[in-house]
Amino acid sequence: METGVIILHGFTGGSFEVRPFVQYLKEKTDWIIDIPVLPGHEPGGRLTEISAEAWLMEAELAYRRLSKRTDRIFVVGFSMGGLIALYLALRYPVERLILLSAAAKYISPRQLLADAAILLSEPVIRHFPPNTFYHLYRYKLANTPIRSAYQFTRIVQQVEPYYDRITVPVCIVQGKQDGIVPYSSAHLLYHSLGSNLKQLIFSDTGKHHICYSADCAEWFEKVLAFMQAKDEQVICLD
């Protein structure tokens, strides 16, 4: 059985946000991994010209492309990508749903930049090329119009009323030190989603950029086990 994984980055971000987790999956599996670049997030992209619908459509197109090559699809979403992942789960068959620092509530672009600056000072980031991280954030956030931030809120509005209709097995990962997405956001999703099979994982040291947390190796292993488990093996935590 061929397995595909769609990994969706966050608002103003890119694949660098999830790079450590992607590398881990590539080392541990032979899955086909696709990380679509949301419109306006490519180098030189103009976010001011992009609507929420364009982001959702790009995710749908990625799903349709991957579905032609695979038998089952996992969807991973980081930050705003978590909300887009929920949107895909509402519309398409998804084997497993992984939500990383999912922004169920509005996030502050300024706080994103501050968090990225802190991240660069921590040892874990030194294992990954930083040249496309903070500087890319600084450029994008300095040039992110209010209209683009509003488009993010529109995605929240489109998905939130239908949380209870999402029944795919879901794993939620949230950093306890996240200063961007409230700690309560993970609990909200856990209790609101209609899935019978759920797992909630907290990273004691994780900030918003959870894939770079000092304890990422621990929760990477747990998430992979969740993705590989059969339904009856999924552990549900209250």
C-alpha positions, 0 to 999 in steps of 0.5 A: 500500500502506497502512503502519501503525506501532505504537510501544510506550512503556516501563515507567512511561512514555508517548508522550513517550519516543518523541516525537522519533522520532514527529515524524520519521516524520510529517515523512518519511512518510504512515504511520498511526502508533498509540501505544497507552497501556499500562494503568496508564500513563494519567494517574491510572492505577493500576499496582498493579492491572495485570498483564503480561497487560493490557499484552500484550493492549493491544498485541494490540488495537492491532495488530488495530485497525491491521491493519484499516486497513493492508496492512502493520505495522511495530512499534517498541518502546522499553525495556519496549515492545521486549519487548512488540514482540517478543511481537507479532512472535511472534504476528502478521505484522510487516513490520519490528521496531525495538527502541530501548533494548530492556530484555532485562534488568531495569531499575531504576525509580530509575535511570530517574528519574535518567536523566530528570533528566540528560536535562532538562539536555541541549540536545536536550530543550529542543526538546520540552515538558519539563512532561510528562517528568521530573515525570511520571516522578517521580510515577509512579516514586514511586508504582510498587509492587514488584508492577508491577516484577515484572510487567515481569520476567514479560514478559521471562520470557515472551519470552526463551525464544523469541528464536530463533523471531522471524524478522522483519527487526529493527533494534536501536538502543542507546545506549553511555551507557545506564545502565539497559539494559546495553550487552551487551543489544543484542548479546544480542538481535542474536545470539539473535533468529532473524532473517536480516535484522538491523541493529545501530546504536549511538548514541555519545552515547545514554543510555536515552532514546535518542530524545533523544540528541544524534545522534538525527538520524543514527540516525533516518535509518538506521532509516527507511532500514531500514523502507523497504528491501526485504528484499534491501536490508537491510544485516546487520551482524555 
